[in-house]
Structure formats: structure tokens, C-alpha cells
């Protein structure tokens, strides 16, 4: 009896597997060899990946994942657009809604030249210099070379992304991008002229007039371009909602 048990244990392939169970290794090998020989007779490679048939394609895509990727569900240029918009909005809020108002506490409550939409003259700057603390002048100059440079550059990049990626082809988007580049140059130049005027005991009228003009131009361009960017973003969002509702 022990020998029969050993022979049965040592030769499990000799046992008949019940129906519904996986075939034994030798059976799987035989089937694989048969498939290999059939492929050789047909002139095909056994390792060749089966090709997709045209009827297997749905709406021009082989898989649902390809369809979602083409529609921009997982990857979209809008991610870049919204990221640049957030950076530009944050820098504007920091510069004009936080930092500039904070400097008024060190200047007798007077606003900085950058925040005066209607411009300023020599008397305005002299009055500001008379009440401004030395630390406030240094902080304003530091603000100009940091956030005063980052914000116009970020706004230019955000405008380029919105007009170039969300707006249809045409001259309008390139005009808007060119205007945003001009705004960045004007805003940075204005900051330099303001620092030079505040550093002089008696600033020249030409220098102050130029700085004041650039301040007014930069604010006008910022308001106009900002409104255009917002309209394009809202129009694109409405178009995306309409496409999804179909």
C-alpha cells in the first residue's frame, strides 16, 4: 500500500483531473507546441502581436484611454494657462494690494507713485520724500527689483498662454501678446525712473513727467489686457461646458 501511495504522489500527471480544473503542464506544453507549428505553417511568428482590426476601433481610437487622452482629460495646455494665471494674480495681489499699502505706514499715509493711476508731479514726489523714512525708500527700491519685475513678466507669460493656447488663430492674439510685452517693458522702466527720481534731492521735471506718463500707460494697459484675458478665459470655459453637455 505504501508503494502505491508513493507512486501516486510521484506521478500526479497520471491522475485524471476533474472537469473544470486547469490542464496539467504537459497538456499546456502540447497545446503551445501545436499553436507554434500552426503559426509556422501560416508563415507567421508565434511572438507576433496580433494587429488591431479596423472594426475594433471606436471613434477612430484603439482604446478608451487613447480617446480620453486626445480629448485632453488627463493632459491639457489649460493646466499651463491656469498655473500662469494664478502666479500673475498672486504677484499682483502681493505687489499692489499688500506691499504698496504697507509702505504707506512709513510715508505719512501717502501712497507710492506706482499706485497713483492719474500720475504725479515734482511737488508730489518732494512731499513724499519729506515724510518718507529712509527704510521705506530702501524697501520701495527693493520691491521694484523683485516683485516689480516678477509681476510684469508673469503677466506677459499669462497673457501669451491665454491668447496663444485658448484663442483661435488670428492677428488679435498676437497683438495682445505684443501689448503685454510692451506693458512689461513700460512697467519695469517706470520703476527704475521712480527710484531715480526719489533718490535725487531735486528731481528734474522731465524725469518725473516721464515716470508719471509711464505709470498711467502701464495702468491703462494692465486694465485693458486684464479684461481681455478674463473674457477669453470665460469664453473658453463656456465653450468647454457646451462641448461636455453634448
Rosetta silent file (secondary structure, phi, psi, omega in degrees, C-alpha in Angstrom):
SEQUENCE: XXXXXXXXXXXXXXXXXXXXXXXXXXXXXXXXXXXXXXXXXXXXXXXXXXXXXXXXXXXXXXXXXXXXXXXXXXXXXXXXXXXXXXXXXXXXXXXXXXXXXXXXXXXXXXXXXXXXXXXXXXXXXXXXXXXXXXXXXXXXXXXXXXXXXXXXXXXXXXXXXXXXXXXXXXXXXXXXXXXXXXXXXXXXXXXXXXXXXXXXXXXXXXXXXXXXXXXXXXXXXXXXXXXXXXXXXXXXXXXXXXXXXX
SCORE:     score description
SCORE:     0.000 S_00000001
   1 L     0.000  -37.909  179.346    0.000    0.000    0.000 S_00000001
   2 H   -64.742  -36.089  179.476    2.828    2.370    0.768 S_00000001
   3 H   -66.809  -39.480  178.873    4.338    1.768   -2.677 S_00000001
   4 H   -64.016  -38.747  177.446    1.043    2.675   -4.368 S_00000001
   5 H   -63.743  -40.886 -179.841    0.886    5.879   -2.358 S_00000001
   6 H   -66.669  -42.566 -179.504    4.435    6.765   -3.319 S_00000001
   7 H   -66.097  -34.893  178.379    3.815    6.043   -6.987 S_00000001
   8 H   -68.305  -42.262  178.818    0.659    8.123   -6.926 S_00000001
   9 H   -67.851  -36.447 -176.920    2.409   11.029   -5.231 S_00000001
  10 H   -78.148  -13.924 -178.787    5.389   10.830   -7.532 S_00000001
  11 L  -132.266   70.568 -177.900    3.293   10.840  -10.706 S_00000001
  12 H   -67.799  -22.061 -179.271    0.465   13.327  -10.269 S_00000001
  13 H   -69.720  -18.840  178.806    0.102   13.669  -14.029 S_00000001
  14 H   -73.059  -15.152  179.145   -1.136   10.124  -14.143 S_00000001
  15 L   -82.740  147.060  177.774   -4.230   11.162  -12.252 S_00000001
  16 L   -84.050  123.469  179.625   -7.219   12.384  -14.170 S_00000001
  17 L   -77.989  139.499  178.745   -8.008   15.979  -13.349 S_00000001
  18 L   -63.209  158.795  178.960  -11.655   16.695  -12.708 S_00000001
  19 L   -66.806  141.704  179.546  -13.555   18.706  -15.251 S_00000001
  20 L    95.647  -12.156  179.380  -13.291   22.462  -14.851 S_00000001
  21 L   -90.131  161.547 -179.463   -9.750   22.381  -13.406 S_00000001
  22 L   -64.914  144.738  178.593   -6.694   23.860  -15.168 S_00000001
  23 L   -68.105  156.814 -178.775   -4.891   21.472  -17.577 S_00000001
  24 L   -71.331  162.362 -177.455   -1.626   19.866  -16.490 S_00000001
  25 H   -57.265  -39.408 -177.841    1.744   21.355  -17.580 S_00000001
  26 H   -68.022  -32.008  176.922    2.340   18.674  -20.223 S_00000001
  27 H   -68.957  -41.945  178.046   -1.079   19.406  -21.767 S_00000001
  28 H   -64.102  -38.428  178.329   -0.368   23.142  -21.862 S_00000001
  29 H   -64.252  -40.495  179.965    3.012   22.456  -23.466 S_00000001
  30 H   -64.307  -40.890  178.464    1.380   20.282  -26.103 S_00000001
  31 H   -65.827  -39.633  178.837   -1.149   22.991  -26.923 S_00000001
  32 H   -65.141  -39.547  178.394    1.594   25.610  -27.135 S_00000001
  33 H   -65.466  -39.749  178.818    3.654   23.446  -29.488 S_00000001
  34 H   -63.468  -41.895  178.741    0.605   22.851  -31.658 S_00000001
  35 H   -65.422  -38.248  179.405   -0.078   26.584  -31.874 S_00000001
  36 H   -63.300  -43.333 -179.924    3.571   27.251  -32.730 S_00000001
  37 H   -66.844  -38.500  177.014    3.503   24.711  -35.588 S_00000001
  38 H   -63.620  -39.478  178.274    0.265   26.129  -36.957 S_00000001
  39 H   -66.081  -36.940  177.928    1.787   29.615  -36.935 S_00000001
  40 H   -64.994  -40.637  179.765    4.870   28.325  -38.776 S_00000001
  41 H   -64.296  -33.189  179.366    2.707   26.713  -41.466 S_00000001
  42 L   -83.947   -2.709  179.492    0.888   30.023  -41.987 S_00000001
  43 L    77.413   22.917 -179.865    4.188   31.914  -42.219 S_00000001
  44 L  -110.518  157.097  175.733    3.571   33.924  -39.030 S_00000001
  45 L   -88.993  136.600 -178.853    5.758   34.436  -35.983 S_00000001
  46 L   -66.992  -23.810 -179.004    4.424   32.952  -32.767 S_00000001
  47 L   -91.207    1.209 -177.584    5.679   36.004  -30.866 S_00000001
  48 L   -70.335  134.448  179.689    3.987   38.444  -33.218 S_00000001
  49 L   -75.733  130.910  179.588    1.483   40.739  -31.534 S_00000001
  50 L   -62.935  136.110 -178.185   -1.955   40.453  -33.093 S_00000001
  51 L   -80.757  148.681  176.778   -2.874   43.514  -35.086 S_00000001
  52 L   -74.462  136.040  176.793   -5.933   45.562  -34.326 S_00000001
  53 L   -87.503  153.036  179.564   -8.670   45.240  -36.912 S_00000001
  54 H   -56.376  -33.923 -179.152  -10.476   48.350  -38.211 S_00000001
  55 H   -72.131  -15.879  177.349  -13.712   47.111  -36.680 S_00000001
  56 H   -76.975  -15.335 -177.437  -12.003   47.015  -33.275 S_00000001
  57 L   -82.549  143.455 -179.406  -11.545   50.802  -33.370 S_00000001
  58 E  -124.240  117.237 -178.747  -14.140   53.042  -31.783 S_00000001
  59 L    57.614   32.268  177.695  -14.464   56.656  -32.971 S_00000001
  60 L    83.656    7.928 -178.477  -11.005   56.395  -34.506 S_00000001
  61 E  -124.923  143.012 -179.617   -9.280   55.266  -31.296 S_00000001
  62 L   -74.543  -38.451 -177.783   -7.995   51.817  -30.358 S_00000001
  63 L  -131.175  162.629  177.358   -8.672   52.164  -26.648 S_00000001
  64 H   -66.956  -31.701  178.484  -10.790   54.323  -24.381 S_00000001
  65 H   -64.446  -39.499  176.752   -7.620   55.649  -22.736 S_00000001
  66 H   -64.217  -37.143  178.844   -6.426   56.998  -26.089 S_00000001
  67 H   -63.929  -44.627  179.955   -9.785   58.659  -26.579 S_00000001
  68 H   -66.342  -36.964  179.374   -9.617   60.375  -23.179 S_00000001
  69 H   -67.255  -37.937  179.181   -6.037   61.500  -23.765 S_00000001
  70 H   -67.639  -32.675  178.575   -6.950   63.015  -27.150 S_00000001
  71 L   -78.674   -5.883  177.949   -9.816   64.929  -25.580 S_00000001
  72 L    83.618   23.123 -178.016   -7.432   66.394  -23.002 S_00000001
  73 L   -71.040  -36.122 -177.428   -8.954   64.685  -19.991 S_00000001
  74 L  -101.405  -31.469 -177.563   -5.568   63.781  -18.493 S_00000001
  75 L  -136.526  129.592 -176.285   -3.224   66.286  -20.174 S_00000001
  76 L  -151.777  143.631  175.194   -4.192   69.709  -21.420 S_00000001
  77 L   -65.329  -15.063  177.965   -2.457   73.007  -22.195 S_00000001
  78 H   -64.322  -24.769  177.038   -5.056   74.626  -19.972 S_00000001
  79 H   -61.684  -44.557  177.121   -3.072   73.405  -16.967 S_00000001
  80 H   -63.409  -41.962 -179.304   -0.203   75.686  -18.027 S_00000001
  81 H   -60.477  -50.016 -177.269   -2.608   78.553  -18.681 S_00000001
  82 H   -67.697  -33.213  177.657   -4.261   78.351  -15.275 S_00000001
  83 H   -64.665  -44.563  178.769   -0.917   77.962  -13.497 S_00000001
  84 H   -67.510  -35.656  177.224    0.442   81.144  -15.088 S_00000001
  85 H   -64.692  -40.727  178.648   -2.790   82.987  -14.342 S_00000001
  86 H   -64.101  -42.136  179.520   -2.572   82.022  -10.678 S_00000001
  87 H   -63.888  -45.493 -179.998    1.044   83.202  -10.471 S_00000001
  88 H   -63.379  -42.546  179.074    0.234   86.530  -12.143 S_00000001
  89 H   -65.105  -39.031  178.913   -2.810   87.101   -9.920 S_00000001
  90 H   -65.129  -44.310 -179.206   -0.799   86.270   -6.802 S_00000001
  91 H   -66.873  -36.280  176.045    2.028   88.648   -7.718 S_00000001
  92 H   -64.391  -44.595 -179.759   -0.446   91.447   -8.478 S_00000001
  93 H   -62.859  -41.777 -179.781   -2.171   90.933   -5.140 S_00000001
  94 H   -66.205  -43.614 -174.397    1.128   90.887   -3.279 S_00000001
  95 H   -73.538  -51.161 -170.300    2.541   93.958   -5.030 S_00000001
  96 H   -98.691  -18.680 -179.080   -0.435   96.300   -5.293 S_00000001
  97 H  -106.683  -14.333 -179.182   -2.794   95.040   -2.593 S_00000001
  98 H  -122.304  -59.090 -172.476   -0.334   94.169    0.166 S_00000001
  99 H   -68.666  -49.318 -178.955    3.193   95.549   -0.215 S_00000001
 100 H   -61.870  -46.333  175.783    2.373   99.007   -1.578 S_00000001
 101 H   -61.398  -31.522  178.688   -0.328   99.738    1.033 S_00000001
 102 H   -65.292  -34.397 -179.325    2.080   98.593    3.756 S_00000001
 103 H   -69.947  -18.222  178.163    4.624  101.227    2.690 S_00000001
 104 H   -64.826  -26.628  178.604    2.072  103.977    3.301 S_00000001
 105 H   -67.726  -21.605  179.636    2.557  103.465    7.036 S_00000001
 106 H  -102.607    9.508 -179.103    6.178  104.627    6.622 S_00000001
 107 L  -131.762   31.361  176.973    5.272  107.597    4.390 S_00000001
 108 L    65.521   25.090  179.842    2.766  109.508    6.478 S_00000001
 109 L    84.626   -1.871  179.163   -0.183  107.771    4.797 S_00000001
 110 L   -79.530  143.233 -179.486    0.812  108.938    1.300 S_00000001
 111 L   -79.143  154.662  178.070    0.543  106.399   -1.492 S_00000001
 112 L   -72.117  154.045 -179.879    3.533  105.286   -3.515 S_00000001
 113 H   -57.555  -32.810 -178.625    3.962  106.723   -7.032 S_00000001
 114 H   -62.320  -27.971 -174.844    3.301  103.289   -8.547 S_00000001
 115 H   -90.529    0.903 -177.246   -0.228  103.275   -7.098 S_00000001
 116 L   -94.836   99.746 -175.573   -1.259  106.688   -8.490 S_00000001
 117 L   -65.530  -28.941 -177.633   -3.289  105.925  -11.590 S_00000001
 118 L   -90.852    2.522  177.441   -3.666  109.590  -12.526 S_00000001
 119 L    93.745 -173.040 -176.505    0.035  110.324  -12.307 S_00000001
 120 L  -160.403  168.688  178.950    2.115  112.728  -10.177 S_00000001
 121 L  -129.619 -171.591 -177.037    4.407  115.715  -10.480 S_00000001
 122 H   -64.049  -41.436 -179.129    7.584  117.037   -8.872 S_00000001
 123 H   -62.519  -37.876  178.743    5.735  118.509   -5.879 S_00000001
 124 H   -62.917  -43.005 -179.706    4.085  115.164   -5.161 S_00000001
 125 H   -70.539  -36.957  177.654    7.434  113.373   -5.077 S_00000001
 126 H   -66.460  -39.953  175.518    9.055  116.059   -2.944 S_00000001
 127 H   -62.798  -39.517  178.458    6.196  115.856   -0.457 S_00000001
 128 H   -66.051  -41.287 -179.700    6.558  112.087   -0.401 S_00000001
 129 H   -66.005  -31.989 -177.576   10.319  112.317    0.187 S_00000001
 130 H   -70.585  -26.944 -178.577    9.840  114.743    3.067 S_00000001
 131 H  -107.710  -10.054 -177.407    7.688  112.316    5.059 S_00000001
 132 L   -80.061  133.590  176.316    9.132  109.029    3.871 S_00000001
 133 L   -74.418  158.260 -179.189   11.520  107.271    6.208 S_00000001
 134 H   -62.123  -37.510  179.746   14.880  106.091    4.907 S_00000001
 135 H   -66.071  -33.258  179.843   13.907  102.471    5.402 S_00000001
 136 H   -66.631  -39.693  178.180   10.748  102.985    3.349 S_00000001
 137 H   -64.118  -40.637  177.573   12.734  104.287    0.369 S_00000001
 138 H   -66.357  -38.830  178.490   15.004  101.258    0.551 S_00000001
 139 H   -66.695  -37.829  178.371   12.039   98.900    0.816 S_00000001
 140 H   -65.751  -42.076  178.320   10.369  100.510   -2.195 S_00000001
 141 H   -63.755  -41.481  178.106   13.538  100.157   -4.258 S_00000001
 142 H   -65.220  -37.415  178.780   13.885   96.502   -3.194 S_00000001
 143 H   -65.411  -34.574  179.844   10.233   95.909   -4.058 S_00000001
 144 H   -66.874  -37.749 -176.269   10.806   97.346   -7.511 S_00000001
 145 H   -87.199   -4.451  177.592   13.675   94.986   -8.326 S_00000001
 146 L  -112.680  -87.545 -178.678   11.872   91.892   -7.016 S_00000001
 147 H   -64.727  -29.454  178.578    8.086   91.808   -7.235 S_00000001
 148 H   -67.118  -18.711  175.494    8.141   94.829   -9.557 S_00000001
 149 H   -98.336  -39.974 -177.225    9.975   92.703  -12.132 S_00000001
 150 H   -64.732  -41.750 -176.198    8.352   89.341  -11.453 S_00000001
 151 H   -63.123  -52.315 -179.211    4.788   90.612  -11.815 S_00000001
 152 H   -62.625  -34.106  177.215    5.025   92.178  -15.306 S_00000001
 153 H   -67.026  -43.847  178.447    6.962   89.172  -16.589 S_00000001
 154 H   -63.564  -37.933  178.953    4.393   86.773  -15.097 S_00000001
 155 H   -67.037  -39.359  176.804    1.560   88.844  -16.574 S_00000001
 156 H   -62.087  -45.391 -179.937    3.197   88.745  -20.004 S_00000001
 157 H   -64.779  -39.145  178.707    3.583   84.952  -19.834 S_00000001
 158 H   -65.572  -41.499  178.182   -0.011   84.518  -18.655 S_00000001
 159 H   -64.641  -42.015  177.688   -1.302   86.711  -21.497 S_00000001
 160 H   -60.784  -42.758 -178.983    0.809   84.790  -24.010 S_00000001
 161 H   -66.488  -43.754 -177.795   -0.541   81.461  -22.725 S_00000001
 162 H   -66.281  -49.412 -176.838   -4.178   82.587  -22.740 S_00000001
 163 H   -72.281  -35.170 -176.612   -4.082   84.225  -26.159 S_00000001
 164 H   -80.361  -29.722 -174.188   -1.832   81.638  -27.758 S_00000001
 165 H  -107.042  -26.857 -177.466   -3.478   78.478  -26.419 S_00000001
 166 H  -104.001  -25.515 -178.598   -7.117   79.402  -25.787 S_00000001
 167 L   -92.145  145.609 -179.600   -7.807   81.953  -28.514 S_00000001
 168 L   -67.428  166.504 -179.646   -8.275   80.903  -32.115 S_00000001
 169 L   -63.210  144.800 -179.377   -5.731   81.738  -34.816 S_00000001
 170 L   157.696  175.165 -178.374   -5.656   85.322  -35.950 S_00000001
 171 H   -77.271  -22.633 -174.808   -3.921   88.653  -35.567 S_00000001
 172 H   -61.110  -44.054 -176.217   -5.787   89.602  -32.424 S_00000001
 173 H   -66.512  -35.957  179.407   -3.905   87.201  -30.175 S_00000001
 174 H   -73.275  -31.598  174.320   -0.503   88.342  -31.448 S_00000001
 175 H   -64.450  -41.870  178.844   -1.477   91.978  -30.960 S_00000001
 176 H   -65.070  -40.756  179.037   -2.461   91.159  -27.371 S_00000001
 177 H   -65.680  -42.042  177.514    0.816   89.302  -26.754 S_00000001
 178 H   -63.059  -39.895  177.804    2.815   92.213  -28.192 S_00000001
 179 H   -64.627  -37.909  177.395    0.867   94.632  -25.995 S_00000001
 180 H   -65.414  -36.856  176.500    1.637   92.506  -22.929 S_00000001
 181 H   -65.664  -40.913  176.821    5.342   92.607  -23.808 S_00000001
 182 H   -63.130  -40.894  177.931    5.159   96.403  -24.124 S_00000001
 183 H   -59.544  -43.516 -179.376    3.413   96.579  -20.751 S_00000001
 184 H   -61.357  -43.195  179.676    6.205   94.588  -19.102 S_00000001
 185 H   -65.757  -44.156 -179.009    8.864   96.904  -20.530 S_00000001
 186 H   -63.535  -43.823 -176.519    6.915  100.042  -19.586 S_00000001
 187 H   -66.284  -42.432  179.372    6.230   98.854  -16.038 S_00000001
 188 H   -67.854  -40.911  177.806    9.839   97.897  -15.328 S_00000001
 189 H   -63.354  -39.999  177.401   11.141  101.157  -16.844 S_00000001
 190 H   -58.725  -42.972  179.167    8.670  103.125  -14.737 S_00000001
 191 H   -61.616  -40.874  179.526   10.026  101.507  -11.559 S_00000001
 192 H   -63.895  -43.668 -179.146   13.587  102.448  -12.480 S_00000001
 193 H   -66.827  -36.140  178.367   12.635  106.071  -13.146 S_00000001
 194 H   -64.949  -42.844  177.859   10.718  106.326   -9.864 S_00000001
 195 H   -62.396  -40.098  178.316   13.744  105.098   -7.904 S_00000001
 196 H   -66.102  -40.299 -179.186   15.960  107.623   -9.682 S_00000001
 197 H   -67.702  -40.015  179.606   13.543  110.469   -9.010 S_00000001
 198 H   -72.408  -23.161  179.289   13.221  109.636   -5.302 S_00000001
 199 H   -78.351  -17.511 -179.489   16.995  109.355   -4.959 S_00000001
 200 L   -90.948  142.062  176.792   17.508  112.964   -6.144 S_00000001
 201 L   -66.735  -40.118  177.443   17.091  115.903   -3.817 S_00000001
 202 L  -129.767   87.575 -177.995   15.548  117.942   -6.604 S_00000001
 203 L   -65.130  143.827 -178.897   14.302  115.601   -9.326 S_00000001
 204 L   -71.885  150.930 -178.765   14.078  117.074  -12.797 S_00000001
 205 H   -65.797  -35.672  179.852   10.669  117.792  -14.234 S_00000001
 206 H   -64.947  -41.034  179.137   11.411  115.745  -17.355 S_00000001
 207 H   -64.592  -45.104 -178.872   12.313  112.674  -15.342 S_00000001
 208 H   -67.056  -40.823 -179.540    9.210  112.940  -13.163 S_00000001
 209 H   -64.001  -39.752  178.046    6.948  113.652  -16.135 S_00000001
 210 H   -65.704  -44.218  178.886    8.279  110.604  -17.982 S_00000001
 211 H   -62.955  -41.398  179.198    7.848  108.375  -14.946 S_00000001
 212 H   -64.047  -41.336  179.446    4.320  109.692  -14.380 S_00000001
 213 H   -64.184  -42.718  179.033    3.391  109.101  -18.024 S_00000001
 214 H   -65.317  -34.464  177.138    4.711  105.550  -17.909 S_00000001
 215 H   -63.025  -44.692  179.928    2.735  104.914  -14.706 S_00000001
 216 H   -66.423  -40.195  179.617   -0.503  105.988  -16.355 S_00000001
 217 H   -64.772  -43.473 -177.818    0.245  103.974  -19.511 S_00000001
 218 H   -63.878  -40.314  178.521    1.094  100.848  -17.533 S_00000001
 219 H   -66.899  -41.228  178.777   -2.127  101.022  -15.515 S_00000001
 220 H   -62.786  -43.747  179.389   -4.228  101.609  -18.653 S_00000001
 221 H   -67.743  -37.093  179.030   -2.603   98.664  -20.435 S_00000001
 222 H   -63.971  -43.023  179.889   -2.948   96.452  -17.363 S_00000001
 223 H   -66.321  -44.185 -178.576   -6.678   97.160  -17.085 S_00000001
 224 H   -65.788  -49.284 -178.485   -7.289   96.655  -20.798 S_00000001
 225 H   -68.030  -37.265  177.950   -5.225   93.466  -21.119 S_00000001
 226 H   -62.260  -41.009  177.366   -6.551   92.065  -17.856 S_00000001
 227 H   -65.165  -39.782  178.876  -10.129   92.480  -19.070 S_00000001
 228 H   -64.294  -41.483  179.350   -9.243   90.822  -22.395 S_00000001
 229 H   -63.649  -43.713 -179.863   -7.615   87.863  -20.626 S_00000001
 230 H   -62.938  -41.800  179.904  -10.619   87.382  -18.353 S_00000001
 231 H   -64.350  -40.873  179.428  -13.030   87.460  -21.309 S_00000001
 232 H   -65.621  -42.183  179.713  -11.019   84.875  -23.236 S_00000001
 233 H   -64.565  -42.973  178.634  -10.832   82.560  -20.220 S_00000001
 234 H   -65.377  -40.342  178.435  -14.577   82.851  -19.574 S_00000001
 235 H   -64.504  -39.603  178.192  -15.391   82.244  -23.243 S_00000001
 236 H   -66.593  -39.856  178.349  -13.176   79.151  -23.281 S_00000001
 237 H   -64.368  -40.222  177.934  -14.794   77.812  -20.104 S_00000001
 238 H   -65.429  -38.514  178.328  -18.273   78.318  -21.588 S_00000001
 239 H   -65.464  -40.151  178.698  -17.223   76.516  -24.780 S_00000001
 240 H   -64.679  -38.803  177.876  -15.859   73.578  -22.800 S_00000001
 241 H   -64.581  -39.543  178.982  -19.140   73.285  -20.857 S_00000001
 242 H   -65.735  -40.196 -179.770  -21.131   73.263  -24.096 S_00000001
 243 H   -66.730  -37.577  179.927  -18.939   70.533  -25.583 S_00000001
 244 H   -72.052  -28.459 -178.484  -19.272   68.372  -22.469 S_00000001
 245 H   -78.363  -11.440 -179.605  -23.054   68.770  -22.398 S_00000001
 246 L   -73.271    0.000    0.000  -23.414   67.377  -25.927 S_00000001
